[in-house]
Amino acid sequence: MKFIALMKEDIDCVFQRDPAARTKWEVLTTYPGVHAVMLHRIAHALWLKNWRYSARFLSFVGRMLTQIDIHPGATIGRQFFVDHGCGVVIGETAIIGNGVTLYHGVTLGGTSWNPGKRHPTLEDGVLVGAGAKILGPITIGANARVGANSVVIQDVPDSMTVVGIPGKIVVPMGRRKLDKHGIDLDHHLMPDPVGRAVSSLLERIESLEKQVAELGKTEALMHAEFYGDSRPEKLH
């Protein structure tokens, strides 16, 4: 697609994912995520034409202006939205599909100094919460969610939610709430496996305490039936 058409899609998708957006002019002039994507699309075109220094310099300018660091070699699809954006890092061999959303502090990083594919692939519709780190040449399946501050080092299947350090799959597609565009933005409503475990332990303790109390009552009744209404006299 032509650059103008791509940018129009990038601007339009903001209104689907950010209720604070009011006008296209506001988005175009004040959203650093949009600026970063715009500059990256130009830098990536230069990179593909082997104008490597020009591409890196434009990427450097974009990082200075937006605090979003996207390597010009990264491949990014249509309708890409970086919300807030400060601290986002996207590595050289990262591949991002269509309709992907990243929040601030996200890293798509490598785990090797060897050449070749060393950064993640995010398929269509992926949403990555603030501060999450996705590391290595892994694949995050279509429409998956990555919870805030998670560290993901293994593949994630389509339509799943992954949270924690290291990331673990916790919420299937059937339990998610999607808007009319099919987008799930509730990245703040992540399940807490540790909290659930503690809650289960507390429920178990409460159940055991009730059982102990019932046993105490039963023992008292048996004691009363055996000895009568009065307590047995102590042996001297």
The 8 nearest C-alpha neighbors of each residue, nearest first, counted from 0:
[[1, 5, 4, 2, 3, 77, 6, 76],
 [0, 2, 4, 3, 5, 6, 7, 40],
 [1, 3, 5, 4, 6, 0, 40, 41],
 [4, 2, 6, 5, 1, 7, 0, 8],
 [5, 3, 7, 1, 6, 2, 8, 0],
 [6, 4, 2, 8, 3, 7, 9, 1],
 [5, 7, 9, 3, 8, 4, 10, 2],
 [6, 8, 4, 10, 5, 9, 11, 3],
 [7, 9, 11, 5, 6, 10, 78, 12],
 [10, 8, 78, 6, 12, 7, 11, 79],
 [11, 9, 7, 8, 13, 12, 6, 26],
 [10, 12, 8, 13, 9, 14, 7, 15],
 [13, 11, 15, 14, 9, 10, 78, 8],
 [14, 12, 16, 15, 11, 10, 17, 80],
 [13, 15, 12, 17, 16, 11, 20, 18],
 [16, 14, 12, 13, 17, 180, 11, 18],
 [17, 15, 13, 14, 18, 12, 184, 182],
 [16, 18, 19, 14, 13, 20, 15, 82],
 [19, 17, 20, 16, 14, 15, 21, 13],
 [20, 18, 17, 21, 14, 16, 13, 22],
 [19, 21, 18, 17, 14, 22, 26, 13],
 [22, 20, 19, 25, 23, 26, 14, 18],
 [23, 21, 25, 24, 20, 26, 27, 14],
 [22, 24, 26, 25, 27, 10, 21, 11],
 [23, 25, 27, 22, 26, 28, 29, 21],
 [24, 26, 22, 28, 23, 27, 29, 21],
 [27, 25, 23, 30, 24, 29, 28, 22],
 [26, 28, 24, 25, 23, 29, 30, 33],
 [27, 29, 25, 26, 24, 30, 34, 31],
 [28, 30, 26, 25, 27, 31, 24, 34],
 [31, 29, 26, 32, 33, 28, 27, 34],
 [32, 30, 34, 65, 33, 35, 29, 84],
 [33, 31, 81, 35, 34, 30, 84, 82],
 [32, 34, 36, 31, 35, 30, 37, 27],
 [35, 33, 31, 37, 32, 36, 38, 30],
 [36, 34, 32, 38, 33, 37, 61, 39],
 [35, 37, 39, 33, 34, 38, 40, 32],
 [38, 36, 34, 40, 39, 35, 33, 6],
 [39, 37, 41, 35, 40, 36, 42, 34],
 [40, 38, 42, 36, 41, 37, 43, 35],
 [39, 41, 43, 37, 38, 42, 36, 44],
 [40, 42, 44, 38, 39, 43, 45, 37],
 [43, 41, 54, 39, 45, 71, 44, 40],
 [44, 42, 71, 46, 40, 45, 41, 39],
 [43, 45, 41, 47, 46, 42, 40, 48],
 [46, 44, 42, 48, 50, 43, 54, 47],
 [47, 45, 43, 49, 51, 48, 44, 50],
 [46, 48, 44, 49, 45, 43, 50, 72],
 [49, 47, 45, 46, 50, 44, 51, 43],
 [50, 48, 46, 51, 47, 45, 52, 54],
 [51, 49, 45, 46, 48, 53, 52, 54],
 [50, 52, 54, 46, 49, 53, 55, 45],
 [51, 53, 55, 54, 50, 56, 46, 57],
 [54, 52, 56, 51, 55, 50, 57, 45],
 [53, 55, 42, 51, 57, 52, 45, 46],
 [56, 54, 58, 52, 57, 53, 59, 51],
 [55, 57, 59, 53, 58, 54, 52, 60],
 [58, 56, 60, 54, 59, 55, 42, 53],
 [57, 59, 55, 61, 56, 60, 54, 62],
 [58, 60, 56, 62, 57, 61, 55, 63],
 [61, 59, 57, 63, 62, 58, 56, 64],
 [60, 62, 58, 64, 59, 63, 35, 65],
 [61, 63, 66, 67, 68, 59, 65, 60],
 [64, 62, 60, 61, 66, 65, 59, 67],
 [65, 63, 61, 62, 66, 60, 31, 67],
 [64, 66, 31, 67, 62, 63, 61, 35],
 [67, 65, 62, 85, 63, 86, 64, 68],
 [68, 66, 87, 62, 65, 86, 85, 84],
 [67, 69, 88, 62, 87, 89, 66, 70],
 [70, 68, 89, 88, 71, 67, 90, 58],
 [69, 71, 91, 72, 90, 73, 89, 68],
 [72, 70, 43, 42, 73, 54, 39, 46],
 [71, 73, 91, 70, 43, 46, 92, 74],
 [74, 72, 91, 93, 92, 71, 70, 94],
 [73, 75, 94, 95, 93, 72, 76, 92],
 [76, 74, 95, 94, 96, 73, 77, 79],
 [77, 75, 97, 96, 95, 79, 74, 78],
 [76, 78, 97, 79, 98, 5, 9, 75],
 [79, 77, 9, 98, 8, 12, 97, 80],
 [78, 80, 99, 98, 77, 9, 100, 97],
 [81, 79, 100, 82, 78, 99, 101, 13],
 [80, 82, 32, 101, 84, 102, 100, 83],
 [81, 83, 102, 84, 32, 80, 101, 103],
 [84, 82, 103, 85, 81, 102, 32, 31],
 [83, 85, 103, 82, 81, 32, 87, 102],
 [84, 86, 66, 103, 87, 67, 83, 104],
 [87, 85, 104, 67, 66, 103, 84, 88],
 [86, 88, 104, 105, 67, 84, 103, 85],
 [89, 87, 106, 68, 69, 107, 67, 86],
 [90, 88, 69, 107, 106, 70, 68, 108],
 [91, 89, 93, 70, 108, 92, 107, 118],
 [90, 92, 73, 72, 70, 93, 71, 89],
 [91, 93, 118, 73, 116, 90, 117, 72],
 [94, 92, 118, 73, 119, 90, 91, 120],
 [93, 95, 120, 74, 75, 73, 121, 92],
 [96, 94, 75, 121, 76, 120, 74, 122],
 [95, 97, 123, 122, 76, 121, 75, 99],
 [96, 98, 76, 77, 123, 99, 78, 124],
 [97, 99, 124, 78, 79, 123, 77, 100],
 [98, 100, 124, 125, 79, 97, 126, 123],
 [101, 99, 126, 80, 81, 79, 127, 125],
 [102, 100, 81, 127, 126, 82, 80, 128],
 [101, 103, 129, 82, 128, 81, 84, 105],
 [104, 102, 84, 129, 85, 83, 105, 87],
 [103, 105, 130, 86, 87, 129, 85, 106],
 [106, 104, 87, 130, 131, 103, 132, 129],
 [105, 107, 88, 132, 108, 87, 89, 133],
 [108, 106, 89, 133, 134, 90, 88, 119],
 [107, 109, 134, 118, 106, 90, 133, 135],
 [108, 110, 135, 118, 117, 134, 111, 90],
 [109, 111, 135, 134, 117, 108, 112, 118],
 [110, 112, 113, 109, 117, 135, 114, 118],
 [113, 111, 114, 110, 109, 117, 115, 116],
 [112, 114, 111, 115, 117, 116, 110, 109],
 [115, 113, 112, 116, 117, 111, 92, 91],
 [114, 116, 117, 113, 92, 118, 112, 111],
 [117, 115, 92, 118, 136, 114, 93, 119],
 [116, 118, 136, 109, 135, 115, 92, 111],
 [117, 119, 136, 109, 93, 135, 92, 108],
 [120, 118, 136, 137, 93, 135, 138, 107],
 [119, 121, 94, 138, 93, 95, 137, 139],
 [122, 120, 95, 139, 96, 138, 94, 125],
 [121, 123, 96, 141, 140, 139, 95, 125],
 [124, 122, 96, 97, 141, 98, 125, 99],
 [123, 125, 142, 98, 99, 141, 97, 126],
 [124, 126, 142, 99, 143, 123, 144, 141],
 [127, 125, 100, 144, 99, 101, 145, 124],
 [126, 128, 145, 101, 144, 100, 102, 146],
 [129, 127, 147, 146, 102, 186, 145, 131],
 [130, 128, 147, 102, 103, 104, 131, 105],
 [129, 131, 104, 148, 105, 147, 103, 128],
 [130, 132, 148, 149, 105, 147, 129, 150],
 [133, 131, 150, 106, 105, 134, 149, 151],
 [134, 132, 151, 107, 150, 106, 152, 108],
 [133, 135, 108, 152, 109, 107, 132, 110],
 [134, 136, 109, 118, 110, 117, 137, 119],
 [137, 135, 118, 119, 117, 116, 138, 120],
 [138, 136, 119, 154, 135, 153, 120, 139],
 [139, 137, 120, 154, 119, 121, 140, 155],
 [138, 140, 155, 121, 154, 122, 120, 156],
 [141, 139, 157, 156, 122, 155, 143, 138],
 [140, 142, 122, 157, 123, 143, 124, 125],
 [143, 141, 124, 125, 158, 157, 123, 140],
 [142, 144, 158, 159, 125, 141, 157, 160],
 [145, 143, 160, 126, 127, 125, 159, 161],
 [144, 146, 127, 161, 128, 160, 162, 126],
 [147, 145, 162, 128, 149, 186, 161, 189],
 [146, 148, 128, 129, 131, 149, 130, 145],
 [149, 147, 131, 130, 129, 146, 150, 132],
 [148, 150, 131, 163, 162, 147, 164, 146],
 [151, 149, 132, 164, 165, 166, 133, 131],
 [150, 152, 133, 166, 153, 165, 132, 149],
 [151, 153, 134, 133, 135, 150, 137, 154],
 [154, 152, 151, 137, 155, 138, 166, 135],
 [153, 155, 138, 137, 139, 156, 152, 140],
 [154, 156, 139, 140, 138, 153, 157, 159],
 [157, 155, 140, 159, 158, 154, 139, 143],
 [156, 158, 140, 141, 143, 159, 142, 155],
 [159, 157, 143, 142, 172, 141, 156, 171],
 [158, 160, 143, 171, 157, 170, 172, 156],
 [161, 159, 144, 170, 168, 143, 169, 145],
 [160, 162, 168, 167, 145, 166, 169, 146],
 [163, 161, 166, 146, 149, 167, 145, 168],
 [162, 164, 166, 149, 165, 167, 150, 161],
 [165, 163, 166, 150, 149, 162, 151, 167],
 [164, 166, 150, 163, 151, 167, 149, 152],
 [167, 165, 163, 151, 162, 164, 150, 161],
 [166, 168, 161, 162, 163, 169, 165, 164],
 [167, 169, 161, 160, 170, 159, 162, 166],
 [168, 170, 160, 161, 167, 171, 162, 190],
 [169, 171, 160, 159, 168, 174, 172, 161],
 [172, 170, 159, 173, 174, 160, 158, 169],
 [171, 173, 158, 175, 174, 159, 170, 160],
 [174, 172, 171, 175, 170, 176, 158, 159],
 [175, 173, 172, 171, 170, 176, 177, 159],
 [176, 174, 172, 173, 177, 171, 183, 170],
 [177, 175, 183, 178, 174, 185, 173, 182],
 [178, 176, 183, 181, 182, 175, 179, 180],
 [177, 179, 181, 180, 182, 183, 176, 184],
 [178, 180, 181, 177, 182, 15, 183, 176],
 [179, 181, 178, 182, 15, 177, 183, 16],
 [182, 180, 177, 178, 179, 183, 176, 124],
 [183, 181, 177, 178, 180, 184, 179, 124],
 [182, 184, 177, 185, 176, 178, 181, 175],
 [183, 185, 186, 182, 16, 126, 177, 187],
 [186, 184, 187, 188, 183, 189, 176, 175],
 [185, 187, 188, 184, 128, 146, 189, 147],
 [186, 188, 185, 189, 147, 146, 128, 184],
 [189, 187, 185, 186, 190, 146, 191, 184],
 [188, 190, 187, 186, 146, 191, 162, 185],
 [191, 189, 192, 188, 169, 170, 162, 195],
 [190, 192, 194, 193, 195, 189, 162, 163],
 [193, 191, 195, 194, 196, 190, 169, 163],
 [194, 192, 196, 195, 191, 197, 198, 190],
 [193, 195, 197, 191, 196, 192, 198, 190],
 [194, 196, 198, 192, 193, 197, 199, 191],
 [195, 197, 193, 199, 198, 194, 192, 200],
 [198, 196, 200, 194, 199, 195, 201, 193],
 [197, 199, 195, 201, 196, 200, 194, 202],
 [200, 198, 202, 196, 197, 201, 195, 203],
 [199, 201, 203, 197, 202, 198, 204, 196],
 [200, 202, 204, 198, 203, 199, 205, 197],
 [203, 201, 199, 205, 200, 204, 206, 198],
 [202, 204, 200, 206, 201, 205, 199, 207],
 [205, 203, 201, 207, 206, 202, 208, 200],
 [204, 206, 208, 202, 203, 207, 201, 209],
 [207, 205, 203, 209, 204, 208, 202, 210],
 [206, 208, 210, 204, 209, 205, 211, 203],
 [207, 209, 211, 205, 210, 206, 204, 212],
 [210, 208, 212, 206, 207, 211, 213, 205],
 [211, 209, 207, 213, 212, 208, 214, 206],
 [210, 212, 214, 208, 209, 213, 215, 207],
 [211, 213, 215, 209, 210, 214, 208, 216],
 [214, 212, 216, 210, 215, 211, 209, 217],
 [213, 215, 211, 217, 216, 212, 218, 210],
 [216, 214, 212, 218, 213, 217, 211, 219],
 [215, 217, 213, 219, 214, 218, 220, 212],
 [218, 216, 214, 220, 219, 215, 213, 221],
 [217, 219, 215, 221, 216, 220, 222, 214],
 [218, 220, 222, 216, 217, 221, 223, 215],
 [221, 219, 223, 217, 222, 218, 224, 216],
 [222, 220, 224, 218, 223, 219, 225, 217],
 [221, 223, 219, 225, 220, 224, 218, 226],
 [222, 224, 220, 227, 226, 221, 225, 228],
 [225, 223, 221, 227, 222, 226, 220, 228],
 [226, 224, 222, 223, 227, 221, 220, 228],
 [227, 225, 223, 224, 222, 231, 230, 229],
 [226, 228, 223, 224, 229, 225, 230, 222],
 [227, 229, 223, 226, 230, 224, 225, 222],
 [230, 228, 227, 231, 226, 223, 232, 222],
 [229, 231, 232, 226, 228, 227, 223, 222],
 [232, 230, 226, 233, 229, 227, 234, 228],
 [233, 231, 234, 230, 229, 235, 226, 227],
 [232, 234, 231, 235, 230, 229, 226, 222],
 [235, 233, 232, 231, 230, 226, 229, 225],
 [234, 233, 232, 231, 230, 229, 226, 227]]
